[in-house]
Amino acid sequence: MGYPRVQLREEVMREGMQIESVDIPVDVKADLLQELAECGLPAINVGSFVSPRYTPQMAGIEEVLRRFKPVKGPSYYCLAMNQRGIDRAAEFPWLDLPGKGGFSTGAHLCDTFIRRNANRSQDDEIANWKRTIQRAVDAGATEARISIGAAWGSNFEGPFTTEQRMTMLRRQHEAWQEAGIRVTAVAFADPMSWCMPHWVEETIAAVREEWPGIRKVAQHLHDGRGMALPSTYATINALDETFEVSFDVTAGGIGGCPYCGNGRATGMAATEDVVMMCTAMGIPTGVDLGRLIEFVQKLDGVLGRLSPGHVSKAGPLPLSPDEYYDPNLPLVETHEEAQHFRLGSAVVEHQTRPWKEPIPSPRDRSGS
């Protein structure tokens, strides 16, 4: 059995920037977005068209995008919470507006969170299903997606069970079925970092058993408890080659929601870590890992601190002989010295080599 097709959706300019300083200049954000677009990512979220009262970091998004020159390859999308936001985003014809990707219903399992985050209730979300489904019918849609937010648990209401998840998904599935539209996709969002690999596996197994027609899965996993990457692996491992799966990720692993209670500590799975894992598993992502690491180094400079991602600090796995470390590499202690993988051994030449004589390479020892 093979692995599903994997697509990474880069969220650093939206999910990441929304929790960072409001003082990051517009031209710096535009420069970051320009460099990010060159990394081979298939899909990039450019930001949020929302009220600056609630998300002041997004106040200058129009100016950021006016300075940005779209690169061929990635698709570019955004977040807009209402029609006003969609109208603002329409200024940029190269941008995929919300809803372009098809019709979707959803609701958060945590009523408290959606009230804090979007000034509406779970009941409001459910009431919107009827309007969404009618628009889909009017448009002649044949497929739809069902989704749940705060899928795995809530900092304000505690854990949710697989049965609770399935009940909310089931209600949506039945509504689409009554309208004569097939459900082919399911999505899970985890704004409060409650994902756990075994819960993910159990829920995906339940979805597969109940709805064999679903062949697309999307995950938005936060990393406040260090479980986003393990849950990403669990998702991939719970599917097979007949599925498509997408993951929202952020370069450097930054990110967070100001309304979830954890702020910047929430984070997400770092794009570079997910790319490295997929590469080692033989799953193509299309991402240029070297360029992505260079982007994260630049991002760290803008933030004035190290982002939480790992591969950008320790380097990718040296998978081929031309990438193996020199057996006589000096001692490496600091984060700066660990950058020898991209900057060369000059960054550690001041360190010592305490072994008594040069260490032969494995190739020399094997006699080949």
C-alpha positions in Angstrom: 0.0 0.0 0.0 1.4 3.4 -1.0 1.0 6.9 0.5 -1.5 9.5 -0.4 -0.7 12.5 -2.6 0.4 15.3 -0.4 -0.1 19.0 -0.9 1.4 21.6 1.5 -0.4 24.9 1.9 1.9 27.6 3.2 0.4 29.8 5.9 3.3 31.8 7.3 2.2 35.1 5.8 -1.3 34.7 7.3 -1.2 32.3 10.3 2.3 33.3 11.1 2.2 37.1 10.7 -1.1 37.5 12.5 0.5 36.7 15.8 3.7 38.7 15.2 4.5 42.4 15.8 2.5 45.1 14.2 5.7 46.9 13.6 7.0 44.6 10.8 7.0 47.1 7.8 5.0 46.5 4.7 8.0 46.4 2.5 9.6 43.7 4.6 6.4 41.6 4.4 6.3 42.1 0.7 10.0 41.0 0.4 9.3 37.9 2.5 6.3 37.0 0.4 8.4 37.5 -2.8 11.1 35.1 -1.6 8.6 32.6 -0.3 7.0 32.4 -3.8 10.4 31.2 -5.2 10.5 28.1 -2.9 8.4 25.8 -5.0 5.4 25.7 -2.6 2.2 24.6 -4.4 -0.1 27.0 -2.5 0.5 30.1 -0.5 -1.8 32.1 1.8 -0.9 35.7 1.3 -2.8 37.0 4.4 -6.2 38.0 5.8 -8.6 40.6 4.6 -10.1 41.2 8.0 -10.8 44.1 10.4 -7.5 45.7 11.7 -9.4 46.2 15.0 -9.2 42.4 15.6 -6.0 41.6 13.6 -3.9 44.7 13.4 -1.0 42.9 11.8 -3.1 42.6 8.6 -3.9 46.3 8.4 -1.6 46.9 5.4 -2.3 43.7 3.4 -3.4 45.6 0.2 -0.1 47.5 0.2 1.9 44.3 0.7 0.2 42.7 -2.3 0.5 45.8 -4.5 4.3 45.5 -4.0 4.3 41.7 -4.6 4.9 40.3 -8.1 3.3 36.9 -8.4 5.5 34.1 -9.5 4.2 31.3 -11.8 3.7 28.0 -10.1 2.0 28.5 -6.7 -1.6 29.2 -6.3 -2.3 32.2 -4.0 -5.2 32.4 -1.7 -6.4 34.4 1.3 -8.7 34.5 4.3 -11.8 36.7 4.3 -14.5 36.4 6.9 -17.2 38.3 5.1 -18.3 39.9 1.8 -16.4 43.1 2.6 -13.2 41.2 2.9 -13.9 39.3 -0.3 -14.5 42.7 -2.1 -11.2 44.0 -0.9 -9.4 40.9 -2.1 -11.0 41.2 -5.5 -8.5 44.0 -6.3 -5.9 41.3 -7.0 -7.1 39.1 -10.0 -4.3 36.5 -9.5 -5.7 35.7 -6.0 -8.0 32.8 -5.5 -10.9 34.2 -3.5 -12.6 32.3 -0.7 -15.1 29.8 -2.1 -13.4 29.4 -5.5 -12.2 26.0 -4.5 -15.7 24.6 -4.2 -18.5 24.5 -1.6 -17.9 23.6 2.0 -19.9 23.5 5.2 -18.4 23.5 8.7 -18.8 24.3 12.4 -16.6 24.4 15.4 -17.1 21.9 18.1 -16.1 24.6 20.6 -18.8 27.3 20.7 -16.6 29.4 23.1 -13.8 29.6 20.6 -15.8 30.6 17.6 -17.4 33.4 19.7 -14.0 34.6 20.7 -12.5 34.3 17.3 -15.2 35.4 14.9 -18.0 37.0 17.0 -20.5 34.3 16.1 -21.8 31.1 17.6 -21.8 27.5 16.6 -25.5 27.8 15.9 -24.7 30.7 13.5 -22.3 28.4 11.7 -24.8 25.6 11.4 -27.6 28.1 10.3 -25.3 29.1 7.4 -25.2 25.5 6.0 -28.6 25.9 4.3 -27.5 29.1 2.4 -24.2 27.4 1.4 -26.0 24.3 0.1 -28.5 26.4 -1.8 -25.7 28.3 -3.5 -24.1 25.0 -4.5 -27.3 23.7 -5.9 -27.9 26.9 -7.9 -24.3 26.7 -9.2 -24.8 23.1 -10.3 -22.2 21.7 -8.0 -21.8 18.0 -7.8 -19.2 17.7 -5.0 -18.8 19.3 -1.6 -16.6 19.3 1.6 -17.6 18.9 5.2 -15.4 20.2 8.0 -15.1 20.8 11.8 -13.1 23.3 13.7 -11.6 22.8 17.2 -11.8 19.2 16.0 -9.7 17.5 18.7 -10.4 19.6 21.8 -10.7 23.0 23.4 -8.7 25.0 25.9 -12.1 26.3 27.2 -14.3 23.2 27.0 -11.9 20.2 27.1 -11.5 17.2 24.8 -14.0 16.1 22.1 -14.6 12.5 21.3 -14.5 10.7 17.9 -18.3 10.3 18.2 -18.7 14.1 18.7 -16.6 14.7 15.6 -18.6 12.1 13.6 -21.9 13.5 14.7 -21.1 17.0 13.5 -19.7 15.6 10.2 -22.7 13.3 9.8 -25.2 16.2 10.1 -23.4 18.0 7.3 -23.1 14.9 5.2 -26.8 14.3 5.4 -27.7 17.9 4.5 -25.6 17.6 1.3 -27.0 14.2 0.5 -30.5 15.5 0.7 -29.5 18.2 -1.8 -28.2 15.5 -4.2 -24.6 16.6 -3.9 -21.8 14.1 -3.1 -19.4 14.7 -0.2 -15.9 13.9 -1.4 -13.7 15.8 1.1 -13.4 16.4 4.8 -11.3 18.9 6.8 -10.2 19.2 10.4 -9.0 22.4 12.0 -7.1 22.5 15.3 -6.7 26.1 16.5 -6.0 25.2 20.1 -3.3 22.5 19.7 -5.3 19.5 20.8 -4.3 17.1 18.0 -3.0 13.7 19.1 -1.9 11.0 16.6 -4.1 8.3 18.0 -7.2 10.6 17.9 -6.3 11.5 14.3 -5.9 7.9 13.3 -9.1 6.8 15.0 -11.2 9.6 13.4 -9.8 9.1 9.9 -10.6 5.4 10.2 -14.2 6.2 11.2 -14.5 8.5 8.2 -13.2 6.0 5.8 -15.5 3.3 7.1 -18.6 5.4 7.0 -18.0 7.4 3.8 -15.9 5.5 1.2 -16.7 8.3 -1.3 -14.5 10.7 0.6 -11.1 10.8 -1.0 -9.7 14.2 0.0 -8.6 15.1 3.6 -7.3 18.5 4.8 -5.6 19.2 8.2 -4.9 22.5 9.9 -2.9 21.4 12.9 -1.3 23.6 15.6 1.7 22.6 17.6 1.4 24.1 21.1 1.8 20.6 22.6 4.4 19.4 20.1 2.0 17.0 18.3 1.5 18.7 14.9 4.2 16.8 13.1 3.4 13.4 14.7 -0.3 14.0 13.8 0.7 14.9 10.2 2.5 11.6 10.0 -0.5 9.8 11.5 -2.8 11.4 8.9 -0.5 10.3 6.0 -0.2 6.8 7.5 -3.9 6.4 7.9 -4.6 6.9 4.2 -3.4 5.2 1.0 -2.6 6.1 -2.6 -6.2 6.6 -3.5 -6.4 9.8 -1.3 -5.3 13.4 -1.6 -4.3 15.1 1.6 -3.4 18.7 2.3 -1.7 20.2 5.3 -1.6 23.8 6.4 2.0 24.5 7.5 4.2 27.5 8.3 7.8 28.2 7.4 9.8 28.1 10.6 6.8 26.7 12.5 5.5 30.2 13.7 1.9 31.0 14.1 -0.9 31.1 16.5 -4.3 32.6 17.3 -4.6 35.4 19.8 -8.0 34.1 20.9 -6.9 30.5 21.7 -5.1 31.3 24.9 -1.6 30.3 23.9 -0.5 33.1 21.5 2.8 32.5 19.7 3.4 29.4 21.8 0.8 27.6 19.6 2.8 27.5 16.3 2.3 24.9 13.6 4.2 22.1 12.0 7.2 23.8 10.4 7.1 23.5 6.6 10.7 22.5 6.4 10.2 19.7 8.9 7.2 18.4 7.0 9.1 18.6 3.7 12.1 16.7 5.2 9.8 14.0 6.6 8.0 13.6 3.3 11.3 13.4 1.4 12.6 10.7 3.7 9.3 8.8 3.2 9.6 9.1 -0.6 6.6 11.5 -0.9 7.2 14.3 -3.4 6.2 17.9 -2.3 7.8 20.0 -5.1 9.4 22.2 -2.4 12.9 23.4 -2.8 14.1 22.7 0.7 17.3 24.6 0.4 15.6 27.8 -0.7 12.9 27.3 2.0 15.7 27.1 4.7 17.2 30.3 3.4 13.7 31.9 3.7 13.4 30.8 7.3 16.9 32.2 8.1 15.7 35.6 6.7 12.4 35.3 8.7 14.3 34.7 11.9 16.2 37.9 11.2 13.0 39.8 10.8 11.5 38.3 14.0 14.7 38.9 16.0 14.5 35.3 17.4 14.8 31.7 16.3 11.6 30.2 14.9 10.7 26.8 16.4 11.3 24.7 13.3 14.1 22.1 13.5 15.4 21.4 10.0 16.2 25.0 9.4 18.5 24.9 12.4 20.1 21.4 12.3 20.0 21.0 8.6 18.3 18.4 6.3 19.1 14.7 6.6 22.3 14.2 4.6 20.8 11.4 2.5 23.6 11.0 -0.2 27.3 10.7 0.1 28.0 14.2 -1.3 25.9 15.5 1.6 27.5 13.5 4.4 29.3 15.5 7.1 33.1 15.6 7.1 34.3 13.0 9.7 36.9 15.7 10.8 34.3 18.5 11.2 35.3 20.4 14.4 33.1 20.4 17.5 29.8 22.0 16.9 28.0 23.6 19.8 25.9 26.6 18.9 23.0 27.2 16.6 25.2 29.5 14.5 27.9 26.8 14.2 25.2 24.2 13.2 24.7 26.2 10.1 27.8 24.7 8.6 25.4 22.5 6.5 24.7 25.6 4.4 27.5 28.0 5.2 30.4 25.6 5.1 33.0 24.5 7.7 34.4 28.1 8.0 31.8 28.8 10.7 33.3 26.1 13.0 37.0 26.4 12.2 37.6 28.2 15.5 36.5 25.0 17.4 38.8 22.1 18.3 39.3 18.6 16.9 40.3 16.7 20.0 40.9 13.3 18.3 44.6 12.4 18.1 44.7 11.7 14.4 42.5 12.4 11.4 39.4 10.2 11.2 39.1 8.3 7.9 35.9 8.6 6.0 33.6 5.5 5.9 34.5 5.1 2.2 38.2 5.0 3.1 37.6 2.5 5.9 35.6 0.2 3.5 38.4 0.3 1.0 36.1 1.4 -1.8 
